[in-house]
Amino acid sequence: MEFLELAKRRYTTRRYSHRPVEQELLDKLLEAARVAPSAKNMQPWHIWVLRSDAALAKVRALTASTYGAPLVLAVGYDPSKGWVRPSDGKNKGEMDSIIQATHIMLEAEDLGLGCTWIGSYEPSELYAAFPEMEGFEVQVLLAIGYRSDDCRASSRHADRKATSEITSEL
Ligand SMILES: Cc1cc2nc3c(=O)[nH]c(=O)nc-3n(C[C@H](O)[C@H](O)[C@H](O)COP(=O)(O)O)c2cc1C
């Protein structure tokens, strides 16, 4: 499939089937994550795989946006391992994690899986629920799974600004 076709086909999934994500597909998602670029190739990432009943119960208590997905990946980085830009002191691990999460989201689409990029949760609650994540900066939760038969894109999916509105040539 052409990349642009894949990018246009993707939409935020908000209805999942109960079917578990096979280990083989999870391995591919993690492989897509592993090959992502990072600032100075520092690879400060860490991904937590949440799919046990106990882990899913905890994450579902933190956000309404998992929509019954059988798998959630918490994507973050270790600030002590990210590249810090000397000119402004910004840790680029944040950007590295976002790029990595985007790789995962698009790989999910390529594998026929749905994905929800979840930003609506309270980080302090996440760290309290999962002390293993303390010391890291979790940037995004990705809910992933097979879409239910009645899953459809929201009206916002088709609502995009024109190229001319978001670009300028200088
Ligand atoms: C940074 C970010 C945070 C988001 N947080 C949530 C969320 O918490 N819950 C949710 O259902 N969708 C969330 N979304 C999905 C957006 O609402 C969605 O991408 C947007 O409405 C466009 O729709 P589309 O993805 O179907 O094209 C988030 C997306 C991004 C990029």
The ligand as an SDF file (V2000), in Angstrom:
LIG
                    3D

 31 33  0  0  0  0  0  0  0  0999 V2000
   -2.1710   14.5640   20.9840 C   0  0  0  0  0  0  0  0  0  0  0  0
   -3.4770   13.8380   20.7470 C   0  0  0  0  0  0  0  0  0  0  0  0
   -4.2890   13.5290   21.8250 C   0  0  0  0  0  0  0  0  0  0  0  0
   -5.4960   12.8360   21.6150 C   0  0  0  0  0  0  0  0  0  0  0  0
   -6.2320   12.4340   22.6890 N   0  0  0  0  0  0  0  0  0  0  0  0
   -7.3630   11.7150   22.4930 C   0  0  0  0  0  0  0  0  0  0  0  0
   -8.0880   11.1870   23.5930 C   0  0  0  0  0  0  0  0  0  0  0  0
   -7.7020   11.3310   24.7500 O   0  0  0  0  0  0  0  0  0  0  0  0
   -9.2190   10.4830   23.3300 N   0  0  0  0  0  0  0  0  0  0  0  0
   -9.6610   10.2530   22.0580 C   0  0  0  0  0  0  0  0  0  0  0  0
  -10.7030    9.6030   21.9010 O   0  0  0  0  0  0  0  0  0  0  0  0
   -8.9830   10.7280   20.9820 N   0  0  0  0  0  0  0  0  0  0  0  0
   -7.8430   11.4300   21.1690 C   0  0  0  0  0  0  0  0  0  0  0  0
   -7.1210   11.8840   20.0910 N   0  0  0  0  0  0  0  0  0  0  0  0
   -7.6210   11.6400   18.7280 C   0  0  0  0  0  0  0  0  0  0  0  0
   -8.0740   12.9550   18.0350 C   0  0  0  0  0  0  0  0  0  0  0  0
   -9.2790   13.3990   18.6130 O   0  0  0  0  0  0  0  0  0  0  0  0
   -8.2260   12.6610   16.5300 C   0  0  0  0  0  0  0  0  0  0  0  0
   -6.9800   12.3210   15.9900 O   0  0  0  0  0  0  0  0  0  0  0  0
   -8.7980   13.8530   15.7540 C   0  0  0  0  0  0  0  0  0  0  0  0
  -10.0940   14.1760   16.1790 O   0  0  0  0  0  0  0  0  0  0  0  0
   -8.8340   13.5790   14.2460 C   0  0  0  0  0  0  0  0  0  0  0  0
   -9.5720   12.4030   13.9830 O   0  0  0  0  0  0  0  0  0  0  0  0
   -8.9300   11.1470   13.2440 P   0  0  0  0  0  0  0  0  0  0  0  0
   -7.7560   10.6610   14.0740 O   0  0  0  0  0  0  0  0  0  0  0  0
  -10.0140   10.1300   13.1800 O   0  0  0  0  0  0  0  0  0  0  0  0
   -8.4720   11.5900   11.8930 O   0  0  0  0  0  0  0  0  0  0  0  0
   -5.9110   12.5270   20.2860 C   0  0  0  0  0  0  0  0  0  0  0  0
   -5.0650   12.8390   19.2130 C   0  0  0  0  0  0  0  0  0  0  0  0
   -3.8610   13.4570   19.4260 C   0  0  0  0  0  0  0  0  0  0  0  0
   -2.9500   13.7210   18.2500 C   0  0  0  0  0  0  0  0  0  0  0  0
  1  2  1  0
  2  3  1  0
  2 30  2  0
  3  4  2  0
  4  5  1  0
  4 28  1  0
  5  6  2  0
  6  7  1  0
  6 13  1  0
  7  8  2  0
  7  9  1  0
  9 10  1  0
 10 11  2  0
 10 12  1  0
 12 13  2  0
 13 14  1  0
 14 15  1  0
 14 28  1  0
 15 16  1  0
 16 17  1  0
 16 18  1  0
 18 19  1  0
 18 20  1  0
 20 21  1  0
 20 22  1  0
 22 23  1  0
 23 24  1  0
 24 25  2  0
 24 26  1  0
 24 27  1  0
 28 29  2  0
 29 30  1  0
 30 31  1  0
M  END
$$$$
